[in-house]
Amino acid sequence: MMADEKKVTRLLKTARGQLDGILKMVEENRYCIDISQQIMATEAILNRVNKEILTAHLKHCVQEAKTDEERAQKVDELADTLGRILK
């Protein structure tokens, strides 16, 4: 992985903390909208992490592919991943 490991780790730990908070909210039978808002906030963090990782993939793995065939394969992988994200 070529993404900024410290940034990715920090964001993932924040998301993990939010998930723990959401679980506690569910266990405490908190208001549905409040829980939903926290879920959306966690999804936003995970999306930021994914963007960081995919951007690094594009800048390093795809750009530094040694052959045209390898580069095409990396581009296809990225396109498939984006297709799953945007479905």
N, CA, C and O of each residue as an XYZ file, in Angstrom:
348
protein
N       0.853     -1.178      0.000
C       0.000      0.000      0.000
C       0.892      1.232      0.000
O       1.826      1.333      0.795
N       0.602      2.157     -0.886
C       1.423      3.358     -1.031
C       0.782      4.598     -0.395
O       1.372      5.678     -0.422
N      -0.414      4.452      0.172
C      -1.084      5.592      0.800
C      -0.357      5.978      2.084
O       0.417      5.193      2.632
N      -0.612      7.179      2.549
C      -0.024      7.674      3.796
C      -0.535      6.817      4.957
O      -1.681      6.952      5.386
N       0.329      5.940      5.455
C      -0.085      4.968      6.474
C      -0.585      5.646      7.748
O      -1.563      5.193      8.343
N       0.065      6.709      8.165
C      -0.358      7.408      9.386
C      -1.746      7.999      9.220
O      -2.578      7.903     10.123
N      -2.000      8.607      8.073
C      -3.311      9.216      7.814
C      -4.391      8.136      7.749
O      -5.457      8.282      8.347
N      -4.114      7.058      7.024
C      -5.090      5.970      6.892
C      -5.377      5.356      8.258
O      -6.533      5.116      8.605
N      -4.328      5.104      9.027
C      -4.492      4.513     10.358
C      -5.319      5.415     11.266
O      -6.212      4.947     11.973
N      -5.015      6.714     11.240
C      -5.753      7.657     12.083
C      -7.235      7.678     11.724
O      -8.097      7.660     12.602
N      -7.520      7.716     10.431
C      -8.919      7.736      9.994
C      -9.636      6.441     10.361
O     -10.786      6.474     10.802
N      -8.971      5.306     10.184
C      -9.596      4.023     10.517
C      -9.840      3.897     12.020
O     -10.861      3.351     12.437
N      -8.928      4.390     12.820
C      -9.139      4.359     14.274
C     -10.301      5.260     14.674
O     -11.069      4.937     15.580
N     -10.420      6.396     13.985
C     -11.561      7.279     14.251
C     -12.863      6.581     13.890
O     -13.833      6.643     14.646
N     -12.890      5.914     12.735
C     -14.096      5.183     12.319
C     -14.416      4.072     13.307
O     -15.579      3.853     13.644
N     -13.388      3.372     13.774
C     -13.603      2.303     14.760
C     -14.219      2.876     16.038
O     -15.134      2.284     16.611
N     -13.720      4.019     16.476
C     -14.282      4.670     17.658
C     -15.734      5.060     17.449
O     -16.562      4.922     18.350
N     -16.036      5.549     16.250
C     -17.423      5.907     15.954
C     -18.312      4.666     15.943
O     -19.441      4.706     16.432
N     -17.810      3.569     15.390
C     -18.597      2.326     15.386
C     -18.877      1.854     16.806
O     -19.986      1.415     17.109
N     -17.878      1.942     17.676
C     -18.099      1.591     19.080
C     -19.180      2.475     19.690
O     -20.027      2.006     20.451
N     -19.138      3.765     19.343
C     -20.164      4.683     19.838
C     -21.547      4.349     19.306
O     -22.537      4.459     20.029
N     -21.620      3.943     18.050
C     -22.909      3.567     17.457
C     -23.453      2.325     18.147
O     -24.642      2.256     18.459
N     -22.594      1.349     18.386
C     -23.041      0.136     19.096
C     -23.609      0.490     20.469
O     -24.633     -0.051     20.885
N     -22.939      1.394     21.160
C     -23.419      1.826     22.476
C     -24.770      2.521     22.352
O     -25.662      2.311     23.175
N     -24.916      3.352     21.317
C     -26.192      4.038     21.096
C     -27.310      3.028     20.861
O     -28.415      3.193     21.376
N     -27.029      1.992     20.090
C     -28.037      0.958     19.819
C     -28.390      0.234     21.119
O     -29.564      0.017     21.419
N     -27.371     -0.134     21.881
C     -27.606     -0.836     23.157
C     -28.409      0.024     24.128
O     -29.175     -0.502     24.935
N     -28.239      1.336     24.054
C     -28.963      2.261     24.930
C     -30.313      2.662     24.354
O     -31.031      3.474     24.937
N     -30.657      2.078     23.188
C     -31.947      2.356     22.548
C     -32.130      3.851     22.276
O     -33.187      4.422     22.543
N     -31.062      4.477     21.732
C     -31.101      5.897     21.434
C     -31.968      6.176     20.215
O     -32.385      5.257     19.509
N     -32.228      7.439     19.981
C     -33.098      7.907     18.906
C     -32.538      7.488     17.539
O     -31.351      7.656     17.260
N     -33.415      6.945     16.706
C     -33.024      6.380     15.406
C     -32.263      7.367     14.521
O     -31.256      7.009     13.909
N     -32.739      8.587     14.457
C     -32.108      9.586     13.591
C     -30.695      9.892     14.075
O     -29.792     10.080     13.260
N     -30.497      9.944     15.366
C     -29.152     10.179     15.908
C     -28.207      9.044     15.516
O     -27.058      9.283     15.146
N     -28.696      7.821     15.599
C     -27.888      6.659     15.205
C     -27.567      6.741     13.714
O     -26.424      6.531     13.307
N     -28.562      7.041     12.917
C     -28.364      7.129     11.469
C     -27.330      8.198     11.116
O     -26.498      7.989     10.233
N     -27.378      9.329     11.795
C     -26.410     10.396     11.524
C     -24.989      9.946     11.851
O     -24.047     10.284     11.135
N     -24.838      9.195     12.917
C     -23.511      8.686     13.269
C     -23.026      7.645     12.263
O     -21.836      7.579     11.955
N     -23.942      6.842     11.757
C     -23.585      5.874     10.711
C     -23.101      6.615      9.465
O     -22.092      6.233      8.872
N     -23.813      7.673      9.064
C     -23.399      8.444      7.893
C     -22.044      9.100      8.104
O     -21.243      9.176      7.173
N     -21.777      9.576      9.317
C     -20.481     10.186      9.620
C     -19.365      9.141      9.503
O     -18.282      9.442      9.003
N     -19.628      7.937      9.956
C     -18.648      6.855      9.864
C     -18.425      6.466      8.411
O     -17.287      6.242      7.999
N     -19.480      6.385      7.643
C     -19.346      6.086      6.215
C     -18.498      7.148      5.516
O     -17.689      6.825      4.646
N     -18.682      8.407      5.892
C     -17.902      9.492      5.283
C     -16.409      9.309      5.563
O     -15.581      9.531      4.679
N     -16.068      8.911      6.772
C     -14.662      8.672      7.103
C     -14.126      7.505      6.287
O     -13.030      7.590      5.733
N     -14.884      6.419      6.205
C     -14.437      5.264      5.425
C     -14.282      5.622      3.951
O     -13.375      5.122      3.285
N     -15.147      6.472      3.443
C     -15.011      6.933      2.055
C     -13.729      7.742      1.872
O     -13.066      7.627      0.841
N     -13.379      8.556      2.859
C     -12.131      9.325      2.788
C     -10.920      8.394      2.776
O      -9.959      8.620      2.041
N     -10.979      7.347      3.596
C      -9.883      6.379      3.623
C      -9.768      5.690      2.265
O      -8.669      5.543      1.731
N     -10.887      5.276      1.716
C     -10.880      4.596      0.428
C     -10.337      5.515     -0.667
O      -9.570      5.075     -1.523
N     -10.728      6.772     -0.640
C     -10.222      7.739     -1.617
C      -8.709      7.877     -1.491
O      -8.003      7.908     -2.499
N      -8.212      7.959     -0.273
C      -6.772      8.071     -0.029
C      -6.032      6.862     -0.604
O      -5.003      7.015     -1.262
N      -6.549      5.682     -0.357
C      -5.904      4.455     -0.830
C      -5.969      4.356     -2.350
O      -4.974      4.010     -2.988
N      -7.122      4.653     -2.935
C      -7.257      4.552     -4.389
C      -6.442      5.626     -5.114
O      -5.902      5.371     -6.191
N      -6.353      6.802     -4.540
C      -5.533      7.861     -5.136
C      -4.065      7.446     -5.140
O      -3.365      7.627     -6.136
N      -3.609      6.896     -4.033
C      -2.232      6.422     -3.962
C      -2.000      5.288     -4.957
O      -0.939      5.211     -5.576
N      -2.976      4.421     -5.108
C      -2.876      3.326     -6.080
C      -2.692      3.884     -7.490
O      -1.842      3.421     -8.250
N      -3.492      4.872     -7.819
C      -3.411      5.479     -9.143
C      -2.065      6.167     -9.356
O      -1.448      6.015    -10.410
N      -1.614      6.917     -8.365
C      -0.372      7.683     -8.498
C       0.871      6.798     -8.488
O       1.889      7.147     -9.085
N       0.789      5.665     -7.818
C       1.980      4.839     -7.692
C       1.875      3.550     -8.496
O       2.645      3.337     -9.432
N       0.938      2.700     -8.140
C       0.857      1.374     -8.766
C       0.559      1.457    -10.263
O       1.205      0.780    -11.063
N      -0.402      2.273    -10.636
C      -0.771      2.380    -12.049
C       0.310      3.137    -12.815
O       0.777      2.685    -13.860
N       0.696      4.278    -12.286
C       1.668      5.130    -12.977
C       3.033      4.450    -13.118
O       3.735      4.670    -14.105
N       3.408      3.634    -12.145
C       4.729      3.017    -12.161
C       4.746      1.602    -12.735
O       5.761      0.911    -12.654
N       3.635      1.172    -13.309
C       3.602     -0.149    -13.939
C       4.679     -0.209    -15.017
O       4.877      0.741    -15.773
N       5.363     -1.336    -15.070
C       6.530     -1.444    -15.956
C       6.178     -1.676    -17.419
O       6.928     -1.271    -18.307
N       5.048     -2.320    -17.678
C       4.668     -2.597    -19.066
C       3.274     -2.053    -19.332
O       2.507     -1.791    -18.405
N       2.958     -1.888    -20.602
C       1.619     -1.445    -20.974
C       0.573     -2.453    -20.523
O      -0.521     -2.076    -20.102
N       0.910     -3.730    -20.611
C      -0.029     -4.779    -20.196
C      -0.301     -4.705    -18.692
O      -1.447     -4.823    -18.257
N       0.747     -4.512    -17.910
C       0.586     -4.386    -16.463
C      -0.229     -3.137    -16.120
O      -1.092     -3.174    -15.242
N       0.048     -2.039    -16.815
C      -0.689     -0.789    -16.583
C      -2.167     -0.977    -16.925
O      -3.039     -0.517    -16.189
N      -2.447     -1.651    -18.040
C      -3.838     -1.904    -18.441
C      -4.553     -2.748    -17.396
O      -5.723     -2.511    -17.095
N      -3.850     -3.733    -16.844
C      -4.443     -4.575    -15.808
C      -4.779     -3.747    -14.568
O      -5.852     -3.903    -13.984
N      -3.856     -2.864    -14.168
C      -4.089     -2.001    -12.997
C      -5.263     -1.053    -13.239
O      -6.067     -0.820    -12.337
N      -5.364     -0.511    -14.441
C      -6.474      0.384    -14.779
C      -7.790     -0.389    -14.733
O      -8.789      0.122    -14.225
N      -7.802     -1.620    -15.261
C      -9.006     -2.447    -15.215
C      -9.428     -2.735    -13.772
O     -10.615     -2.684    -13.449
N      -8.456     -3.038    -12.907
C      -8.759     -3.275    -11.487
C      -9.381     -2.044    -10.856
O     -10.355     -2.138    -10.110
N      -8.810     -0.891    -11.162
C      -9.333      0.358    -10.612
C     -10.738      0.632    -11.133
O     -11.613      1.048    -10.374
N     -10.958      0.402    -12.418
C     -12.290      0.602    -13.001
C     -13.310     -0.334    -12.358
O     -14.436      0.078    -12.079
N     -12.931     -1.578    -12.122
C     -13.833     -2.525    -11.459
C     -14.170     -2.061    -10.043
O     -15.320     -2.133     -9.610
N     -13.153     -1.587     -9.334
C     -13.365     -1.099     -7.972
C     -14.292      0.114     -7.969
O     -15.209      0.197     -7.153
N     -14.052      1.050     -8.879
C     -14.924      2.221     -8.968
C     -16.346      1.829     -9.332
O     -17.303      2.437     -8.853
N     -16.488      0.816    -10.177
C     -17.830      0.321    -10.533
C     -18.563     -0.198     -9.302
O     -19.768      0.016     -9.167
N     -17.860     -0.872     -8.410
C     -18.500     -1.374     -7.184
C     -18.835     -0.231     -6.236
O     -19.862     -0.265     -5.557
N     -17.981      0.768     -6.189
C     -18.232      1.910     -5.318
C     -19.438      2.711     -5.786
O     -20.253      3.157     -4.978
N     -19.542      2.889     -7.093
C     -20.572      3.775     -7.657
C     -21.878      3.070     -8.015
O     -22.763      3.680     -8.615
N     -22.007      1.807     -7.657
C     -23.233      1.081     -8.022
C     -24.449      1.577     -7.292
O     -25.547      1.060     -7.500
